[in-house]
Amino acid sequence: MTFEQLQIFIAVAEREHLTRAAEALHLTPSAVSSALRKLEDHYNVQLFDRVGRGLSITAEGRLFLDEARAAVGRMRSAENFLGELGGLERGALSLAASQTIANNWLPEVLMRFHARFPGIRTSLTIGNTASVARAVEGGSVEVGYVEGAFESPYLHRRHLTEDTLLVVANPAHRLAGRSDVRTEELVATTGWVLREEGSGTRSAFEDALEKLGYSPASLRIVMEFPSNEAVLSAVRAEGAEDVATVVSGAVAAPWLAVDALRTIDFDLPSRSFALLHHKERHLSKAARAFLELSAPFKDSAGGSRPI
């Protein structure tokens, strides 16, 4: 059994989707499939059921998942410990971030860190808020960046900044460009294309609706997608004249600028961006250096606050 096989197993188990796991690990689907087959064949155990083109984890796989996460966590700790012996000339830093943060805020920070510490191998896993928190809890990454409210007895949560959420729609939507849109009108006339359950963006939207007295179950959800890009593509598509979605203002900005999307005047509270790390795990020297070097996070209104 190799470290890479454990990483592949965990990625597939958390997503129950071979292609998404391969994308997260920067591997080909065939390489991921081959690694899983070798692991199962060597130990004569079936970790996943293969139904059509889908995967679902077996009871044996679920039992092994906790052990695999713990083993990867121990391996990361050993790797970081040895890296610290030589200072920051070499080492590894493992991060996870929700899509909005990973695509809009972290790249600049990561490039600055690489320029300063080129010998540190940095890996970034992209998921939703729930999967990022699980990765930090399980020890497969040291630091996580998440959106919205999330509490865990095992994790230290550090507030970073606030993010503005917008309701955006196809330009042909009947409410696009109108002012003073009432909640009941928005819910009654709109189909929703949303991120998957577990997404911080979706959770923040559903929490806001509940505070206004509307159950998320009252929404007419047309489709769910696992990425912001897919959500926005669906809303812009022909035939999507009555649908809308909720995204970060920074995510929507390029499409709003060219009138490919329009906002619906519906106030949503801001949601927080936060950093997570495990309360009982040693934070490596590389991780501490990364946090110290992190640039100010800019919110979608253009302001900035230091991490």
C-alpha positions in Angstrom: 0.0 0.0 0.0 1.4 3.4 -1.0 0.8 6.9 0.3 -0.6 7.8 -3.1 -3.1 5.0 -3.0 -4.3 6.2 0.3 -4.7 9.7 -1.0 -6.6 8.5 -4.1 -8.9 6.3 -2.0 -9.8 9.2 0.4 -10.4 11.6 -2.5 -12.8 9.1 -4.3 -14.5 8.1 -1.0 -15.2 11.7 -0.1 -16.7 12.5 -3.5 -18.0 9.1 -4.6 -17.1 10.3 -8.1 -13.9 9.1 -9.9 -13.6 12.0 -12.3 -14.0 14.7 -9.7 -11.4 12.9 -7.5 -9.0 12.7 -10.4 -9.4 16.5 -11.0 -8.8 17.3 -7.4 -5.6 15.2 -7.4 -4.4 16.4 -10.8 -4.4 12.8 -12.1 -6.2 11.1 -15.0 -9.4 9.1 -14.3 -7.7 6.0 -15.6 -4.8 6.4 -13.1 -7.2 6.8 -10.3 -9.2 3.8 -11.4 -6.1 1.7 -11.7 -4.8 2.6 -8.2 -8.1 1.7 -6.7 -8.3 -1.7 -8.5 -4.7 -2.5 -7.4 -5.6 -1.7 -3.8 -8.7 -3.8 -3.8 -7.1 -6.7 -5.6 -4.0 -6.8 -3.4 -6.1 -7.0 -0.2 -9.0 -8.9 -1.7 -11.6 -6.4 -0.5 -14.2 -4.3 -2.4 -14.0 -0.7 -1.3 -16.6 0.6 -3.8 -19.6 -0.6 -5.6 -19.6 0.3 -9.3 -23.1 0.9 -10.6 -23.1 2.0 -14.2 -20.7 4.9 -14.3 -21.2 5.8 -10.7 -19.3 4.8 -7.5 -20.6 4.2 -4.0 -18.5 3.3 -1.0 -19.1 -0.1 0.6 -19.4 -0.8 4.3 -15.8 -2.1 4.2 -14.7 1.1 2.5 -16.4 3.3 5.1 -14.6 1.4 7.9 -11.3 1.8 6.1 -11.8 5.5 5.4 -11.2 6.6 9.0 -8.0 4.5 9.2 -6.8 5.9 5.8 -7.4 9.5 6.9 -5.5 8.9 10.1 -2.6 7.3 8.2 -2.3 10.2 5.8 -2.4 12.6 8.7 0.5 10.8 10.4 2.4 10.7 7.1 1.9 14.5 6.6 3.1 15.1 10.2 6.2 13.0 9.6 6.9 14.8 6.3 6.5 18.2 7.9 8.7 17.3 10.8 11.6 16.3 8.6 11.1 19.4 6.5 11.4 21.6 9.6 14.7 20.0 10.5 16.2 21.7 7.5 14.3 25.0 7.9 12.1 26.2 5.0 14.4 25.2 2.2 12.3 22.1 1.7 9.0 20.7 3.0 5.4 20.4 2.2 2.3 22.4 2.8 -1.2 20.9 2.2 -4.2 23.2 1.9 -7.9 22.9 1.1 -10.3 25.6 0.2 -13.8 26.1 -0.9 -14.2 27.0 -4.6 -15.0 30.7 -4.2 -11.8 31.3 -2.1 -9.6 28.9 -4.1 -10.5 30.5 -7.4 -10.6 34.2 -6.4 -8.4 34.8 -3.3 -5.8 32.1 -2.8 -3.9 32.1 -6.2 -2.1 35.4 -5.5 -1.2 34.3 -2.0 0.1 30.9 -3.2 2.3 32.5 -5.9 3.8 35.0 -3.4 4.6 32.1 -1.0 6.2 30.1 -3.8 8.4 33.0 -4.8 9.5 33.4 -1.2 9.9 29.6 -0.4 10.4 27.8 -3.8 11.5 24.6 -2.0 8.2 24.1 -0.2 5.9 21.8 -2.2 2.4 23.2 -1.9 -0.8 21.2 -2.7 -4.3 22.6 -2.8 -7.5 20.6 -2.7 -10.7 22.3 -3.8 -14.1 21.3 -2.5 -17.0 22.7 -0.6 -17.1 24.0 3.0 -18.1 20.6 4.4 -15.4 18.6 2.5 -12.7 21.1 3.4 -13.6 20.9 7.1 -13.5 17.1 6.9 -10.1 17.2 5.3 -8.7 19.4 8.2 -10.4 17.2 10.8 -9.0 14.0 9.2 -5.5 15.4 8.9 -5.1 15.1 5.2 -4.5 18.9 5.0 -3.1 21.3 7.6 -5.1 24.4 6.8 -8.5 25.0 5.3 -10.4 28.0 4.0 -14.2 28.0 4.1 -17.2 30.2 3.6 -20.0 30.9 5.9 -20.8 29.5 9.4 -19.1 26.3 10.3 -18.4 25.0 13.8 -16.5 21.9 14.9 -15.2 20.9 18.3 -12.0 19.7 16.7 -11.1 22.8 14.7 -9.9 26.3 15.4 -11.8 28.8 13.3 -10.3 32.2 12.5 -12.3 34.9 10.8 -10.7 36.5 7.8 -13.1 38.8 6.0 -16.7 39.3 4.8 -18.0 38.4 1.4 -21.0 39.8 -0.4 -23.5 37.4 -1.9 -25.7 38.4 -4.9 -28.8 36.9 -6.5 -28.0 36.9 -10.3 -30.1 35.8 -13.2 -30.3 35.5 -16.9 -30.8 39.0 -18.4 -34.2 37.9 -19.6 -35.5 37.1 -16.1 -38.6 39.1 -15.4 -37.2 40.5 -12.1 -33.8 41.4 -13.4 -33.1 45.1 -13.0 -36.2 45.7 -10.9 -36.0 47.4 -7.5 -37.6 46.3 -4.2 -38.2 42.7 -5.2 -40.3 40.9 -2.5 -39.2 37.6 -1.1 -42.5 35.9 -1.9 -42.3 37.1 -5.5 -38.8 35.9 -6.0 -39.5 32.5 -4.5 -42.8 32.1 -6.5 -41.5 33.1 -9.9 -37.9 31.7 -10.0 -36.3 28.4 -10.6 -33.0 28.0 -8.9 -29.7 26.6 -10.2 -27.6 26.1 -7.0 -24.4 24.6 -5.7 -24.6 21.2 -4.1 -25.6 20.6 -0.5 -22.6 21.2 1.7 -21.5 24.3 -0.3 -21.0 27.4 1.9 -22.7 29.6 -0.7 -25.8 27.5 -0.7 -25.9 27.2 3.1 -25.6 31.0 3.5 -28.5 31.5 1.1 -30.7 28.9 2.8 -29.9 30.4 6.3 -30.9 33.9 5.0 -34.2 32.5 3.6 -35.0 30.8 6.9 -34.5 34.1 8.8 -37.0 35.6 6.4 -39.5 32.9 7.3 -39.1 30.8 4.1 -38.0 27.1 4.2 -35.4 26.1 1.6 -37.8 23.3 0.7 -40.1 26.0 -0.8 -37.5 26.8 -3.5 -38.1 25.3 -7.0 -34.6 23.9 -7.6 -34.1 23.2 -11.3 -30.5 21.9 -11.1 -27.5 21.5 -8.8 -23.9 21.7 -9.9 -20.6 21.1 -8.0 -18.9 24.3 -9.2 -19.5 28.0 -9.5 -18.6 28.0 -13.2 -21.2 25.3 -14.0 -23.9 27.2 -12.1 -23.2 30.5 -13.9 -23.0 28.7 -17.3 -26.5 27.2 -16.7 -28.0 30.5 -15.7 -26.6 32.2 -18.8 -27.8 29.4 -21.1 -30.6 29.7 -23.7 -33.9 28.6 -22.1 -32.8 29.8 -18.6 -34.9 32.9 -18.7 -36.8 32.1 -15.4 -33.8 30.9 -13.3 -31.4 32.5 -10.9 -28.6 31.6 -8.6 -26.6 33.0 -5.7 -22.9 33.5 -5.9 -20.2 35.7 -4.4 -20.1 39.2 -6.0 -16.5 38.5 -7.0 -17.5 35.4 -8.9 -20.3 37.2 -10.7 -18.4 40.4 -11.5 -16.9 39.5 -14.9 -20.3 38.4 -16.2 -22.1 41.4 -14.8 -19.6 43.7 -16.5 -20.5 42.4 -20.0 -24.3 42.1 -19.2 -24.3 38.3 -19.5 -25.9 38.2 -16.1 -27.9 40.7 -14.2 -28.6 41.1 -10.5 -32.0 40.8 -8.9 -32.4 43.4 -6.2 -32.7 41.2 -3.2 -30.6 41.9 -0.1 -28.6 39.1 1.3 -26.4 39.3 4.4 -22.7 39.1 4.0 -21.1 35.7 4.9 -17.7 35.2 6.5 -14.5 33.7 5.1 -12.6 31.7 7.7 -9.4 29.8 8.2 -9.5 26.4 9.9 -6.8 24.3 11.5 -6.9 21.4 14.0 -6.8 22.3 17.6 -4.7 19.3 18.6 -2.3 19.0 15.7 1.0 20.7 15.3 1.0 23.5 12.7 4.1 23.1 10.6 6.7 25.8 10.1 5.6 26.0 6.4 2.0 26.6 7.4 2.9 29.3 9.9 5.1 31.0 7.3 2.2 30.8 4.8 -0.2 32.5 7.2 2.3 35.2 8.0 2.9 35.9 4.4 -0.8 35.8 3.4 -1.9 39.0 1.6 -5.0 40.9 2.8 -8.2 39.2 1.6 -10.3 41.6 -0.5 -14.0 41.3 -0.2 -16.3 41.5 -3.2 -17.1 45.1 -2.5 -13.4 46.0 -3.0 -12.4 46.5 0.6 -9.6 44.5 2.3 -8.8 43.2 5.7 -5.6 41.5 6.8 -5.7 37.8 7.6 
